[in-house]
Amino acid sequence: MQKTGAAQPPRVIRYKRFGFGKGIRKYWMLYAMMILPLAQYFIFRYCPLYGVQVAFKDYNLFKGIGGSKWAGFKYFQEAFATQQFWDALRNTVWLNLLDLIFGFPMPIILAIMLYEMRSVKVKRVYQTLMYLPHFLSWIIIGGIVTKMFGSRGIVNNVIRSMGGSTVDFMTNSANWVVMYVATGVWQGAGWGTIIYLAAISGVNTELYEAAEVDGCGRFKRIWHITLPGIMPTIIVMLILQLGRMVGIGFERPYVMMNNNVRDVSEVISTFVYTRGILNQRYPLSTAVDLFGSVINMIFLFSANRITRALGGEGGLW
Amino acid sequence: MVTAVKSPKAGRGVKGRRYLGSEILFITILTVFVLLCVIPVIHVVALSLSDRQSVLSGQVTLFPRGWDINAYRSVFSDATMQRSMIFSIILTVVYTMMAMVCSILIAYPLSRSYLPGKKILMVIILIPMYFTGGTIPNYLWIKDLHLIDSPWSLVLPILTSTYNIIIMRNFFSSISPSLEESARLDGCNDFQILLRIVLPLSTASLATVALFYAVARWNSYADVRYYINNQSYFTLQMKLYQVVFNSTDTSVAMVEGGANAVLPDTIRSAAIVFSTVPILIVYPFLQKYFVQGVMIGAVKE
């Protein structure tokens, strides 16, 4: 902070002396530019927050959000009383936990290996190919996965040709969970390396040279220099992921699920979609959604607090 | 302008000999992962180009067998598919242009370190990253705005992305301030500086962010599912969902009844490839930009 202050002092001090009013007059054009995007933020990010109160109201289509009667925690109680809600909550947390265990370390490992690779050309080609799955839509990925792992798909063809019997990858609950997690890793791990590669390239190279002189081997160097060097980034990414433990995207579970595995694949987002938008039970589904968001916030804040308490230099704020 | 990251200098001195074991291990693991990334895509392309017998007998692996492009003929000649393709292209182009204008207009002022109130404005755009209304409040709001079944419901709510704005802002602020000063001495105002100096110097980050916006719009499915019931505003992804996941989809049934019956599996593969092609065409050209663009955005964060 001090450094940037020293680099360009006259500007910063000047507006501070004249105050905000002068600032507006001097930079009116910059403020004018922002009107359109800020209006978009206000209309489409902040205004919908007004509708969160639907969770506490007997929503009436004709009276609108403001005119409907307050219902207290009635819809939360209703949600908590149904088994489907607890199933959706359990599945959401369980799938996210598996994503965390298997999906989180993958980009870190891949990024370190990419960085250590000697041939720049091969590295570039590998990076390009690794990012590819990130640019495919979940519909396409879902289509590819269900086709390849279906009973007539290539994987089962290979298994049968080697003398095995057909495996029901997509229709058996336990197998489906494995497929869900593996698909997530497949889609996101390559792309996830970018942020860690950026962090690794920020590690002081003199440290590597010093380690070399001290006779550190490759793995020791990775363990003692690279990993500690990127730890702040890892911690920030971890906190962000912990802050999403009860939230889950809609598209990935939606395209991968089928009726045979509904017991493990119904998650909060699909619950909200079927109850809310399809069956128009707005208060109930808003309550479920809000409940998830609140738990996410608690996770996010406590993860951040714990990191800071442990003396980590990371942390979000 | 190096897109791939430099390797540590250590270990390079003795060419090839040092750490040979771990080098082989790393390359093997990375190669396996890269192959896993690519093989499924190649397999689907192969399926879409193979003939009936080869697909039925499960002989198709990585190369098409018994070359047959009838599946593509069916997909292309399907009127609803064509309409979705055209609608998706128009939607993506219009959306990307509008989103870019919107993002530049806020990223540039936020990149000026001297702008009073910059911190508050940053907080205003960061809060929605962590706290959103949720599916139903958003849906009810779109409904109140009478945007249900309007293509604008697929454009206006997502015109800004805080993540992309931050990438852009970081890139803008990495441009040397002396250029701005000299332009100001020449009598340029803020808008002219943005237009004539900052934007021409930021092609890498602009290309990156434009790619992110375009891909996000092209691939999104949830908002179409939520807000659109009118078939004429179905995007390609929505259409694709029907073809790939609903065996009862009418257009596929029609094709199946045709004279040279094409297998539904082949049709589905062709539809998947058909909707991926636009991304695969632009991807290699933009790839060298986006790594650089994201890196700069990420490092400065």
Interface residues (C-beta under 8 A of the other chain):
Chain A: T4 Q8 R11 V12 R14 Y15 F20 G23 I24 Y27 M29 L30 Y31 M33 M34 L36 P37 L38 Q40 Y41 I43 F44 R45 Y46 C47 P48 L49 Y50 G51 V52 V54 G64 I65 L110 M113 L114 Y115 E116 M117 R118 V120 V122 K123 R124 Y126 Q127 T128 L129 M130 Y131 L132 P133 F135 L136 S137 W138 I139 I140 G142 G143 I144 V145 T146 K147 M148 R152 I154 N157 W186 A189 G190 I194 I195 L197 A198 A199 I200 S201 G202 T205 Y208 E209 A211 E212 G217 R218 F219 R221 G243 G249 F250 E251 Y254 V255 S269 V272 Y273 G276 I277 Y282 S285 T286 D289 L290 S293 M297 L300
Chain B: T3 A4 V5 K6 S7 P8 K9 A10 G11 R12 Y19 S22 E23 F26 I27 I29 L30 T31 F33 V34 L36 C37 V38 P40 V41 H43 V44 L47 G58 V60 T61 V101 C102 S103 L105 I106 Y108 P109 R112 S113 Y114 L115 P116 G117 L121 I124 I125 P128 Y130 F131 T132 G133 G134 T135 I136 P137 N138 Y139 L140 W141 D144 L156 P157 I158 L159 T160 P177 N189 D190 F191 L194 V215 W218 N219 S220 Y221 A222 R225 Y226 Q237 L240 Y241 V244 F245 D265 R268 S269 I272 S275 T276 I279 Y283 P284 Q287 V291 V294 M295 A298 V299
